[in-house]
């Protein structure tokens, strides 16, 4: 059973009561992320996420870890470009303990100078680790190409310079501005009633000011950009793509179906063409990144530098032929794949909780499983083809390559057998 309550200060509480299971997952989602940061604040949303686990009035950092471990529960958080989420998963009998702990973290974290200084080193190590992970790094470089000089194009962690400059005062000021009632969604799924969630979190967050949603500057997208960053590694990691839809656009269901057909599994066009038919890659997939007023689609492939030209040719010809390659039968198969994955995901209370939040933030209310499946079923082949021709245009590609440039024998990055017009630069 789904229920939704909006508190006087704007906090939205959404629940799905599932009485036949023993667990509950609850998330506190603030509509703030790296996109809301100024240049000197770059990375502070993610840094605050770390600091929430470093001690409160009633719990030390060790206490926070031991309380959850003792009960076999799970407490974690993550930061995105437009949201930050803090969540727990516990047995229903430990809901009260986990709720009190999460409330302490969100409302009464200490942010002591000593802890801030120590955590800077931790986050800087995280940044170094990330920079040593080429499959992840190439996605950030790709975002930077798509949205240069725009917060959407920056990574979430920050830079060495900005992280080193964070202070307790900056943290408190940022939270005062962004951690407000109208930007908080509390969602739970599992064996806990709506009334219990409203009672426990409504009372705790009653004093949180309402605030107001910020007006974000329109995303500064730039198309037809390309670059190659030299890195002494074994593989080339390639991301390419272009602008797509925002997360509120109803055509996103059609886009998800296209994404499924192009690179969403072992039967996808990408996997079959690049791996099964030609053996050029081990890993390849497509993806979409949808935001409040902007979006992008992309393709990732990791391969040996000797295969650079062949991979480019395959990708270009594949995308050029998408309107002809996709058949009504493929659409029906993709619908079955999406609906099957959706139903299987419902076996996890964590997935159910996340679905509640996405419905609230994208649709402005609860979106049931039946409604989502109906949206998928209603996508028509003609509409799908119209969207494919609009979005998947290789002439508008932007791209990033990361790897050993000196081992690439033939630089091809354009229209089939003809070298493209995008300049191949050394660095992003």
Secondary structure, 3 states (H helix, E strand, C coil): CEEEEECCCCCEEEEEECCCCCEEEEEEEECCCHHHCCHHHCCHHHHHHHHCCCEECCCEHHHHHHHHHHCCCEEEEEECCCCEEEEEEEEHHHHHHHHHHHHHHHHHECCCHHHHHHHHHHHHHHHHHHHCCHHHHHHHHHHHHHCCCCHHHCCCCCCHHHHHCCCHHHHHHHHHHHCCHHHEEEEEEECCCHHHHHHHHHHHCCCCCCCCCCCCCCCCCCCCCEEEEECCCCEEEEEEEEECCCCCCCCHHHHHHHHHHHHCCCCCHHHHHHHHHCCCEEEEEEEEEECCCCEEEEEEEEEEHHHHHHHHHHHHHHHHCHHHHCCHHHHHHHHHHHHHHHHHHCCCHHHHHHHHHHHHHHHCCCCCHHHHHHHHHCCCHHHHHHHHHHHCCHHHCEEEEEECHHHCCCCCCCECCECCCCCCCCCC
